[in-house]
Amino acid sequence: MYKLLEEDEYAPNYSSYVKLVPDEDFIQTLTKQMEKTIGLLLDISDEQAHFRYAPEKWSVKEVIGHMADTERVMAYRLLAIARGDTASLPGFEEKEYAQHASFDKQSVKDLLQNLNIVRQSTIHLIKSLAEKDLLRRGNANNSEVTVRALIVIIIGHELHHCNIIRDRYFGAAAYPENR
């Protein structure tokens, strides 16, 4: 069950994600969110999926791949901290990950299937946790974080990127029409 986070449960740079998350059950939110994300992106054309709203920005396909990569990293952190790992967990360079991935060569359907599989794995992991596990603290990317904050960050990160897709990609004057 989601309860409002305390500010000391996550690094300040995640606050924009945390603020997006509704006060609802984690599992229900994660499940509904994936349905909405798939509904938003499943029927876009290949031309639309390669669209970038600015030259230095990722394509829609790269954003989908980035969402899956980020959830994998956050879910690993969640697992490690929930299991009592006291090691300082490393950060990751999202731009490097995207640069070394082949997201633009994959179909939108495959990218969404991957994202959905990652999400199902995250949900199963969260379901396996006891209430006390959610409050465990660890260190990731040189900042203290709780397990439940990582869940909220996963949700908020996807919401953030879906909002960007709607506003900056789909809302761009140059965005290709569906053919």
PyMOL commands that place a pseudoatom at each C-alpha (Angstrom):
pseudoatom trace, name=CA, resn=MET, resi=1, chain=A, elem=C, hetatm=0, pos=[0.000, 0.000, 0.000]
pseudoatom trace, name=CA, resn=TYR, resi=2, chain=A, elem=C, hetatm=0, pos=[1.286, 3.437, -0.921]
pseudoatom trace, name=CA, resn=LYS, resi=3, chain=A, elem=C, hetatm=0, pos=[1.712, 6.017, 1.775]
pseudoatom trace, name=CA, resn=LEU, resi=4, chain=A, elem=C, hetatm=0, pos=[3.202, 9.426, 1.146]
pseudoatom trace, name=CA, resn=LEU, resi=5, chain=A, elem=C, hetatm=0, pos=[6.962, 9.325, 1.197]
pseudoatom trace, name=CA, resn=GLU, resi=6, chain=A, elem=C, hetatm=0, pos=[9.117, 11.355, 3.519]
pseudoatom trace, name=CA, resn=GLU, resi=7, chain=A, elem=C, hetatm=0, pos=[11.631, 13.599, 1.758]
pseudoatom trace, name=CA, resn=ASP, resi=8, chain=A, elem=C, hetatm=0, pos=[14.535, 11.713, 3.354]
pseudoatom trace, name=CA, resn=GLU, resi=9, chain=A, elem=C, hetatm=0, pos=[13.529, 8.488, 1.551]
pseudoatom trace, name=CA, resn=TYR, resi=10, chain=A, elem=C, hetatm=0, pos=[14.934, 9.539, -1.833]
pseudoatom trace, name=CA, resn=ALA, resi=11, chain=A, elem=C, hetatm=0, pos=[17.384, 11.943, -3.437]
pseudoatom trace, name=CA, resn=PRO, resi=12, chain=A, elem=C, hetatm=0, pos=[16.006, 15.405, -4.265]
pseudoatom trace, name=CA, resn=ASN, resi=13, chain=A, elem=C, hetatm=0, pos=[16.529, 14.870, -8.006]
pseudoatom trace, name=CA, resn=TYR, resi=14, chain=A, elem=C, hetatm=0, pos=[13.684, 12.312, -7.937]
pseudoatom trace, name=CA, resn=SER, resi=15, chain=A, elem=C, hetatm=0, pos=[11.130, 14.704, -6.435]
pseudoatom trace, name=CA, resn=SER, resi=16, chain=A, elem=C, hetatm=0, pos=[9.609, 15.592, -9.823]
pseudoatom trace, name=CA, resn=TYR, resi=17, chain=A, elem=C, hetatm=0, pos=[8.826, 11.883, -10.374]
pseudoatom trace, name=CA, resn=VAL, resi=18, chain=A, elem=C, hetatm=0, pos=[7.536, 11.363, -6.834]
pseudoatom trace, name=CA, resn=LYS, resi=19, chain=A, elem=C, hetatm=0, pos=[5.128, 14.304, -7.152]
pseudoatom trace, name=CA, resn=LEU, resi=20, chain=A, elem=C, hetatm=0, pos=[3.471, 12.678, -10.185]
pseudoatom trace, name=CA, resn=VAL, resi=21, chain=A, elem=C, hetatm=0, pos=[2.494, 9.477, -8.380]
pseudoatom trace, name=CA, resn=PRO, resi=22, chain=A, elem=C, hetatm=0, pos=[-1.070, 9.100, -7.091]
pseudoatom trace, name=CA, resn=ASP, resi=23, chain=A, elem=C, hetatm=0, pos=[-1.746, 7.935, -3.539]
pseudoatom trace, name=CA, resn=GLU, resi=24, chain=A, elem=C, hetatm=0, pos=[-2.863, 4.450, -4.595]
pseudoatom trace, name=CA, resn=ASP, resi=25, chain=A, elem=C, hetatm=0, pos=[-1.896, 0.815, -4.151]
pseudoatom trace, name=CA, resn=PHE, resi=26, chain=A, elem=C, hetatm=0, pos=[1.481, 0.070, -5.801]
pseudoatom trace, name=CA, resn=ILE, resi=27, chain=A, elem=C, hetatm=0, pos=[0.389, -3.072, -7.624]
pseudoatom trace, name=CA, resn=GLN, resi=28, chain=A, elem=C, hetatm=0, pos=[-2.819, -1.556, -8.988]
pseudoatom trace, name=CA, resn=THR, resi=29, chain=A, elem=C, hetatm=0, pos=[-0.965, 1.567, -10.080]
pseudoatom trace, name=CA, resn=LEU, resi=30, chain=A, elem=C, hetatm=0, pos=[1.824, -0.381, -11.796]
pseudoatom trace, name=CA, resn=THR, resi=31, chain=A, elem=C, hetatm=0, pos=[-0.692, -2.612, -13.589]
pseudoatom trace, name=CA, resn=LYS, resi=32, chain=A, elem=C, hetatm=0, pos=[-2.981, 0.222, -14.749]
pseudoatom trace, name=CA, resn=GLN, resi=33, chain=A, elem=C, hetatm=0, pos=[-0.005, 2.310, -15.766]
pseudoatom trace, name=CA, resn=MET, resi=34, chain=A, elem=C, hetatm=0, pos=[1.378, -0.382, -18.070]
pseudoatom trace, name=CA, resn=GLU, resi=35, chain=A, elem=C, hetatm=0, pos=[-2.011, -0.790, -19.732]
pseudoatom trace, name=CA, resn=LYS, resi=36, chain=A, elem=C, hetatm=0, pos=[-2.139, 2.965, -20.365]
pseudoatom trace, name=CA, resn=THR, resi=37, chain=A, elem=C, hetatm=0, pos=[1.425, 3.094, -21.678]
pseudoatom trace, name=CA, resn=ILE, resi=38, chain=A, elem=C, hetatm=0, pos=[0.829, 0.223, -24.087]
pseudoatom trace, name=CA, resn=GLY, resi=39, chain=A, elem=C, hetatm=0, pos=[-2.443, 1.832, -25.189]
pseudoatom trace, name=CA, resn=LEU, resi=40, chain=A, elem=C, hetatm=0, pos=[-0.649, 5.123, -25.797]
pseudoatom trace, name=CA, resn=LEU, resi=41, chain=A, elem=C, hetatm=0, pos=[2.131, 3.651, -27.931]
pseudoatom trace, name=CA, resn=LEU, resi=42, chain=A, elem=C, hetatm=0, pos=[1.038, 0.371, -29.513]
pseudoatom trace, name=CA, resn=ASP, resi=43, chain=A, elem=C, hetatm=0, pos=[-0.494, 1.775, -32.684]
pseudoatom trace, name=CA, resn=ILE, resi=44, chain=A, elem=C, hetatm=0, pos=[2.086, 4.367, -33.663]
pseudoatom trace, name=CA, resn=SER, resi=45, chain=A, elem=C, hetatm=0, pos=[3.703, 3.910, -37.064]
pseudoatom trace, name=CA, resn=ASP, resi=46, chain=A, elem=C, hetatm=0, pos=[7.384, 3.193, -37.575]
pseudoatom trace, name=CA, resn=GLU, resi=47, chain=A, elem=C, hetatm=0, pos=[7.831, 6.731, -38.899]
pseudoatom trace, name=CA, resn=GLN, resi=48, chain=A, elem=C, hetatm=0, pos=[6.210, 8.149, -35.766]
pseudoatom trace, name=CA, resn=ALA, resi=49, chain=A, elem=C, hetatm=0, pos=[8.322, 5.876, -33.563]
pseudoatom trace, name=CA, resn=HIS, resi=50, chain=A, elem=C, hetatm=0, pos=[11.517, 7.282, -35.086]
pseudoatom trace, name=CA, resn=PHE, resi=51, chain=A, elem=C, hetatm=0, pos=[10.405, 10.881, -34.562]
pseudoatom trace, name=CA, resn=ARG, resi=52, chain=A, elem=C, hetatm=0, pos=[12.586, 13.209, -32.468]
pseudoatom trace, name=CA, resn=TYR, resi=53, chain=A, elem=C, hetatm=0, pos=[11.135, 16.556, -31.410]
pseudoatom trace, name=CA, resn=ALA, resi=54, chain=A, elem=C, hetatm=0, pos=[14.652, 18.038, -31.475]
pseudoatom trace, name=CA, resn=PRO, resi=55, chain=A, elem=C, hetatm=0, pos=[17.868, 16.782, -33.112]
pseudoatom trace, name=CA, resn=GLU, resi=56, chain=A, elem=C, hetatm=0, pos=[19.620, 15.869, -29.851]
pseudoatom trace, name=CA, resn=LYS, resi=57, chain=A, elem=C, hetatm=0, pos=[16.583, 14.167, -28.296]
pseudoatom trace, name=CA, resn=TRP, resi=58, chain=A, elem=C, hetatm=0, pos=[15.772, 10.461, -28.293]
pseudoatom trace, name=CA, resn=SER, resi=59, chain=A, elem=C, hetatm=0, pos=[13.297, 8.916, -30.708]
pseudoatom trace, name=CA, resn=VAL, resi=60, chain=A, elem=C, hetatm=0, pos=[10.032, 7.566, -29.296]
pseudoatom trace, name=CA, resn=LYS, resi=61, chain=A, elem=C, hetatm=0, pos=[11.550, 4.068, -29.615]
pseudoatom trace, name=CA, resn=GLU, resi=62, chain=A, elem=C, hetatm=0, pos=[14.559, 5.148, -27.585]
pseudoatom trace, name=CA, resn=VAL, resi=63, chain=A, elem=C, hetatm=0, pos=[12.294, 6.593, -24.897]
pseudoatom trace, name=CA, resn=ILE, resi=64, chain=A, elem=C, hetatm=0, pos=[10.460, 3.250, -24.635]
pseudoatom trace, name=CA, resn=GLY, resi=65, chain=A, elem=C, hetatm=0, pos=[13.773, 1.398, -24.389]
pseudoatom trace, name=CA, resn=HIS, resi=66, chain=A, elem=C, hetatm=0, pos=[15.021, 3.883, -21.801]
pseudoatom trace, name=CA, resn=MET, resi=67, chain=A, elem=C, hetatm=0, pos=[11.907, 3.313, -19.676]
pseudoatom trace, name=CA, resn=ALA, resi=68, chain=A, elem=C, hetatm=0, pos=[12.581, -0.450, -19.672]
pseudoatom trace, name=CA, resn=ASP, resi=69, chain=A, elem=C, hetatm=0, pos=[16.290, -0.016, -18.889]
pseudoatom trace, name=CA, resn=THR, resi=70, chain=A, elem=C, hetatm=0, pos=[15.563, 2.376, -16.041]
pseudoatom trace, name=CA, resn=GLU, resi=71, chain=A, elem=C, hetatm=0, pos=[12.933, 0.106, -14.531]
pseudoatom trace, name=CA, resn=ARG, resi=72, chain=A, elem=C, hetatm=0, pos=[15.391, -2.820, -14.669]
pseudoatom trace, name=CA, resn=VAL, resi=73, chain=A, elem=C, hetatm=0, pos=[18.031, -0.779, -12.842]
pseudoatom trace, name=CA, resn=MET, resi=74, chain=A, elem=C, hetatm=0, pos=[15.567, 0.510, -10.240]
pseudoatom trace, name=CA, resn=ALA, resi=75, chain=A, elem=C, hetatm=0, pos=[14.107, -2.972, -9.722]
pseudoatom trace, name=CA, resn=TYR, resi=76, chain=A, elem=C, hetatm=0, pos=[17.606, -4.342, -9.124]
pseudoatom trace, name=CA, resn=ARG, resi=77, chain=A, elem=C, hetatm=0, pos=[18.184, -1.626, -6.543]
pseudoatom trace, name=CA, resn=LEU, resi=78, chain=A, elem=C, hetatm=0, pos=[14.807, -2.450, -5.007]
pseudoatom trace, name=CA, resn=LEU, resi=79, chain=A, elem=C, hetatm=0, pos=[15.728, -6.156, -4.804]
pseudoatom trace, name=CA, resn=ALA, resi=80, chain=A, elem=C, hetatm=0, pos=[19.172, -5.538, -3.351]
pseudoatom trace, name=CA, resn=ILE, resi=81, chain=A, elem=C, hetatm=0, pos=[17.945, -3.158, -0.662]
pseudoatom trace, name=CA, resn=ALA, resi=82, chain=A, elem=C, hetatm=0, pos=[14.887, -5.256, 0.187]
pseudoatom trace, name=CA, resn=ARG, resi=83, chain=A, elem=C, hetatm=0, pos=[17.163, -8.262, 0.705]
pseudoatom trace, name=CA, resn=GLY, resi=84, chain=A, elem=C, hetatm=0, pos=[19.354, -6.292, 3.105]
pseudoatom trace, name=CA, resn=ASP, resi=85, chain=A, elem=C, hetatm=0, pos=[22.308, -5.640, 0.812]
pseudoatom trace, name=CA, resn=THR, resi=86, chain=A, elem=C, hetatm=0, pos=[24.404, -2.893, 2.374]
pseudoatom trace, name=CA, resn=ALA, resi=87, chain=A, elem=C, hetatm=0, pos=[26.690, -2.314, -0.611]
pseudoatom trace, name=CA, resn=SER, resi=88, chain=A, elem=C, hetatm=0, pos=[26.558, 1.094, -2.239]
pseudoatom trace, name=CA, resn=LEU, resi=89, chain=A, elem=C, hetatm=0, pos=[24.776, 0.457, -5.533]
pseudoatom trace, name=CA, resn=PRO, resi=90, chain=A, elem=C, hetatm=0, pos=[26.143, 2.212, -8.608]
pseudoatom trace, name=CA, resn=GLY, resi=91, chain=A, elem=C, hetatm=0, pos=[24.408, 4.820, -10.711]
pseudoatom trace, name=CA, resn=PHE, resi=92, chain=A, elem=C, hetatm=0, pos=[24.019, 4.418, -14.442]
pseudoatom trace, name=CA, resn=GLU, resi=93, chain=A, elem=C, hetatm=0, pos=[24.511, 6.704, -17.383]
pseudoatom trace, name=CA, resn=GLU, resi=94, chain=A, elem=C, hetatm=0, pos=[21.166, 6.712, -19.188]
pseudoatom trace, name=CA, resn=LYS, resi=95, chain=A, elem=C, hetatm=0, pos=[22.553, 8.431, -22.287]
pseudoatom trace, name=CA, resn=GLU, resi=96, chain=A, elem=C, hetatm=0, pos=[25.322, 5.833, -22.579]
pseudoatom trace, name=CA, resn=TYR, resi=97, chain=A, elem=C, hetatm=0, pos=[22.807, 3.007, -22.165]
pseudoatom trace, name=CA, resn=ALA, resi=98, chain=A, elem=C, hetatm=0, pos=[20.615, 4.427, -24.937]
pseudoatom trace, name=CA, resn=GLN, resi=99, chain=A, elem=C, hetatm=0, pos=[23.590, 5.082, -27.193]
pseudoatom trace, name=CA, resn=HIS, resi=100, chain=A, elem=C, hetatm=0, pos=[24.756, 1.461, -26.906]
pseudoatom trace, name=CA, resn=ALA, resi=101, chain=A, elem=C, hetatm=0, pos=[21.290, -0.047, -27.378]
pseudoatom trace, name=CA, resn=SER, resi=102, chain=A, elem=C, hetatm=0, pos=[19.614, -0.845, -30.670]
pseudoatom trace, name=CA, resn=PHE, resi=103, chain=A, elem=C, hetatm=0, pos=[16.182, 0.481, -29.777]
pseudoatom trace, name=CA, resn=ASP, resi=104, chain=A, elem=C, hetatm=0, pos=[15.596, 2.134, -33.161]
pseudoatom trace, name=CA, resn=LYS, resi=105, chain=A, elem=C, hetatm=0, pos=[16.142, -1.213, -34.899]
pseudoatom trace, name=CA, resn=GLN, resi=106, chain=A, elem=C, hetatm=0, pos=[13.426, -2.933, -32.859]
pseudoatom trace, name=CA, resn=SER, resi=107, chain=A, elem=C, hetatm=0, pos=[9.715, -2.752, -33.501]
pseudoatom trace, name=CA, resn=VAL, resi=108, chain=A, elem=C, hetatm=0, pos=[7.476, -0.752, -31.187]
pseudoatom trace, name=CA, resn=LYS, resi=109, chain=A, elem=C, hetatm=0, pos=[5.639, -3.991, -30.429]
pseudoatom trace, name=CA, resn=ASP, resi=110, chain=A, elem=C, hetatm=0, pos=[8.886, -5.690, -29.321]
pseudoatom trace, name=CA, resn=LEU, resi=111, chain=A, elem=C, hetatm=0, pos=[9.937, -2.693, -27.240]
pseudoatom trace, name=CA, resn=LEU, resi=112, chain=A, elem=C, hetatm=0, pos=[6.551, -2.588, -25.514]
pseudoatom trace, name=CA, resn=GLN, resi=113, chain=A, elem=C, hetatm=0, pos=[6.626, -6.346, -24.954]
pseudoatom trace, name=CA, resn=ASN, resi=114, chain=A, elem=C, hetatm=0, pos=[10.029, -5.960, -23.292]
pseudoatom trace, name=CA, resn=LEU, resi=115, chain=A, elem=C, hetatm=0, pos=[8.751, -3.082, -21.140]
pseudoatom trace, name=CA, resn=ASN, resi=116, chain=A, elem=C, hetatm=0, pos=[5.713, -5.138, -20.142]
pseudoatom trace, name=CA, resn=ILE, resi=117, chain=A, elem=C, hetatm=0, pos=[7.848, -8.162, -19.212]
pseudoatom trace, name=CA, resn=VAL, resi=118, chain=A, elem=C, hetatm=0, pos=[10.098, -5.962, -17.085]
pseudoatom trace, name=CA, resn=ARG, resi=119, chain=A, elem=C, hetatm=0, pos=[6.984, -4.509, -15.427]
pseudoatom trace, name=CA, resn=GLN, resi=120, chain=A, elem=C, hetatm=0, pos=[5.531, -7.955, -14.712]
pseudoatom trace, name=CA, resn=SER, resi=121, chain=A, elem=C, hetatm=0, pos=[8.823, -8.946, -13.094]
pseudoatom trace, name=CA, resn=THR, resi=122, chain=A, elem=C, hetatm=0, pos=[8.787, -5.774, -10.989]
pseudoatom trace, name=CA, resn=ILE, resi=123, chain=A, elem=C, hetatm=0, pos=[5.219, -6.470, -9.884]
pseudoatom trace, name=CA, resn=HIS, resi=124, chain=A, elem=C, hetatm=0, pos=[6.059, -10.051, -8.879]
pseudoatom trace, name=CA, resn=LEU, resi=125, chain=A, elem=C, hetatm=0, pos=[9.052, -8.826, -6.904]
pseudoatom trace, name=CA, resn=ILE, resi=126, chain=A, elem=C, hetatm=0, pos=[6.989, -6.217, -5.065]
pseudoatom trace, name=CA, resn=LYS, resi=127, chain=A, elem=C, hetatm=0, pos=[4.260, -8.755, -4.291]
pseudoatom trace, name=CA, resn=SER, resi=128, chain=A, elem=C, hetatm=0, pos=[6.895, -10.948, -2.621]
pseudoatom trace, name=CA, resn=LEU, resi=129, chain=A, elem=C, hetatm=0, pos=[7.914, -8.251, -0.160]
pseudoatom trace, name=CA, resn=ALA, resi=130, chain=A, elem=C, hetatm=0, pos=[6.737, -7.927, 3.415]
pseudoatom trace, name=CA, resn=GLU, resi=131, chain=A, elem=C, hetatm=0, pos=[5.540, -4.543, 4.679]
pseudoatom trace, name=CA, resn=LYS, resi=132, chain=A, elem=C, hetatm=0, pos=[8.779, -4.128, 6.669]
pseudoatom trace, name=CA, resn=ASP, resi=133, chain=A, elem=C, hetatm=0, pos=[10.822, -4.657, 3.497]
pseudoatom trace, name=CA, resn=LEU, resi=134, chain=A, elem=C, hetatm=0, pos=[9.299, -1.535, 1.951]
pseudoatom trace, name=CA, resn=LEU, resi=135, chain=A, elem=C, hetatm=0, pos=[10.867, 0.619, 4.657]
pseudoatom trace, name=CA, resn=ARG, resi=136, chain=A, elem=C, hetatm=0, pos=[14.389, -0.767, 4.298]
pseudoatom trace, name=CA, resn=ARG, resi=137, chain=A, elem=C, hetatm=0, pos=[17.015, 1.801, 3.406]
pseudoatom trace, name=CA, resn=GLY, resi=138, chain=A, elem=C, hetatm=0, pos=[20.040, 1.440, 1.250]
pseudoatom trace, name=CA, resn=ASN, resi=139, chain=A, elem=C, hetatm=0, pos=[22.425, 3.486, -0.815]
pseudoatom trace, name=CA, resn=ALA, resi=140, chain=A, elem=C, hetatm=0, pos=[22.069, 3.854, -4.571]
pseudoatom trace, name=CA, resn=ASN, resi=141, chain=A, elem=C, hetatm=0, pos=[24.001, 6.296, -6.702]
pseudoatom trace, name=CA, resn=ASN, resi=142, chain=A, elem=C, hetatm=0, pos=[25.511, 7.848, -3.539]
pseudoatom trace, name=CA, resn=SER, resi=143, chain=A, elem=C, hetatm=0, pos=[22.109, 8.634, -2.011]
pseudoatom trace, name=CA, resn=GLU, resi=144, chain=A, elem=C, hetatm=0, pos=[20.009, 6.972, 0.638]
pseudoatom trace, name=CA, resn=VAL, resi=145, chain=A, elem=C, hetatm=0, pos=[16.749, 5.500, -0.642]
pseudoatom trace, name=CA, resn=THR, resi=146, chain=A, elem=C, hetatm=0, pos=[13.979, 3.248, 0.662]
pseudoatom trace, name=CA, resn=VAL, resi=147, chain=A, elem=C, hetatm=0, pos=[12.470, 0.305, -1.157]
pseudoatom trace, name=CA, resn=ARG, resi=148, chain=A, elem=C, hetatm=0, pos=[9.073, 1.990, -1.339]
pseudoatom trace, name=CA, resn=ALA, resi=149, chain=A, elem=C, hetatm=0, pos=[10.669, 5.156, -2.734]
pseudoatom trace, name=CA, resn=LEU, resi=150, chain=A, elem=C, hetatm=0, pos=[12.183, 3.072, -5.527]
pseudoatom trace, name=CA, resn=ILE, resi=151, chain=A, elem=C, hetatm=0, pos=[8.719, 1.757, -6.372]
pseudoatom trace, name=CA, resn=VAL, resi=152, chain=A, elem=C, hetatm=0, pos=[7.367, 5.300, -6.490]
pseudoatom trace, name=CA, resn=ILE, resi=153, chain=A, elem=C, hetatm=0, pos=[10.330, 6.405, -8.622]
pseudoatom trace, name=CA, resn=ILE, resi=154, chain=A, elem=C, hetatm=0, pos=[9.611, 3.588, -11.105]
pseudoatom trace, name=CA, resn=ILE, resi=155, chain=A, elem=C, hetatm=0, pos=[5.995, 4.728, -11.386]
pseudoatom trace, name=CA, resn=GLY, resi=156, chain=A, elem=C, hetatm=0, pos=[6.881, 8.425, -11.565]
pseudoatom trace, name=CA, resn=HIS, resi=157, chain=A, elem=C, hetatm=0, pos=[9.634, 7.912, -14.132]
pseudoatom trace, name=CA, resn=GLU, resi=158, chain=A, elem=C, hetatm=0, pos=[7.236, 6.236, -16.542]
pseudoatom trace, name=CA, resn=LEU, resi=159, chain=A, elem=C, hetatm=0, pos=[4.568, 8.881, -15.955]
pseudoatom trace, name=CA, resn=HIS, resi=160, chain=A, elem=C, hetatm=0, pos=[7.164, 11.571, -16.654]
pseudoatom trace, name=CA, resn=HIS, resi=161, chain=A, elem=C, hetatm=0, pos=[8.182, 10.031, -19.968]
pseudoatom trace, name=CA, resn=CYS, resi=162, chain=A, elem=C, hetatm=0, pos=[4.613, 9.325, -21.089]
pseudoatom trace, name=CA, resn=ASN, resi=163, chain=A, elem=C, hetatm=0, pos=[3.801, 12.984, -20.412]
pseudoatom trace, name=CA, resn=ILE, resi=164, chain=A, elem=C, hetatm=0, pos=[6.804, 14.013, -22.511]
pseudoatom trace, name=CA, resn=ILE, resi=165, chain=A, elem=C, hetatm=0, pos=[5.722, 11.688, -25.324]
pseudoatom trace, name=CA, resn=ARG, resi=166, chain=A, elem=C, hetatm=0, pos=[2.214, 13.198, -25.318]
pseudoatom trace, name=CA, resn=ASP, resi=167, chain=A, elem=C, hetatm=0, pos=[3.364, 16.811, -25.066]
pseudoatom trace, name=CA, resn=ARG, resi=168, chain=A, elem=C, hetatm=0, pos=[6.655, 17.072, -26.940]
pseudoatom trace, name=CA, resn=TYR, resi=169, chain=A, elem=C, hetatm=0, pos=[6.383, 14.228, -29.440]
pseudoatom trace, name=CA, resn=PHE, resi=170, chain=A, elem=C, hetatm=0, pos=[2.689, 13.796, -30.242]
pseudoatom trace, name=CA, resn=GLY, resi=171, chain=A, elem=C, hetatm=0, pos=[2.138, 17.525, -29.710]
pseudoatom trace, name=CA, resn=ALA, resi=172, chain=A, elem=C, hetatm=0, pos=[4.911, 18.655, -32.033]
pseudoatom trace, name=CA, resn=ALA, resi=173, chain=A, elem=C, hetatm=0, pos=[3.898, 20.369, -35.267]
pseudoatom trace, name=CA, resn=ALA, resi=174, chain=A, elem=C, hetatm=0, pos=[6.338, 18.137, -37.176]
pseudoatom trace, name=CA, resn=TYR, resi=175, chain=A, elem=C, hetatm=0, pos=[5.056, 14.878, -35.662]
pseudoatom trace, name=CA, resn=PRO, resi=176, chain=A, elem=C, hetatm=0, pos=[4.146, 12.584, -38.607]
pseudoatom trace, name=CA, resn=GLU, resi=177, chain=A, elem=C, hetatm=0, pos=[0.507, 11.660, -39.133]
pseudoatom trace, name=CA, resn=ASN, resi=178, chain=A, elem=C, hetatm=0, pos=[-0.377, 8.006, -38.694]
pseudoatom trace, name=CA, resn=ARG, resi=179, chain=A, elem=C, hetatm=0, pos=[-0.476, 6.225, -42.023]
for i in range(1, 179): cmd.bond("trace and resi %d" % i, "trace and resi %d" % (i + 1))
show_as sticks, trace
zoom trace
